[in-house]
C-alpha cells in the first residue's frame, strides 16, 4: 500500500471512531438530559431524578470515559498502520 493510501485509510478509520464516539456523547447528553428527561426523572439516584443527574453530571462522566476509549482505539489504530513509536 502506498503511503498516501495508507494515510487516507488511517484518517478514514480515525474519523469513523470520532463520529461514533461523539454520537454516543450527543445521545447521552442531549437525549438523556433533554429529550428523555421526563421518563428518566421517574428513577432516582441519590435522591435526585435521573434526568437531572444526566443533564448535570452523567454526560460529563460519559465524556471522560469516551476519552479513555478513544485513546485505546487510537493506540490500536496507530499499531495497525505502523504509526506507533
Secondary structure, DSSP 4 states (H G I P E B T S, - for coil): --HHHHHHHHHHHHHHHHHHHHHHHHIIIIIIIIITHHHHTTSEETTEEHHHHIIIIIHHHHHHHHHHHHHHHHHHHHHHHT---
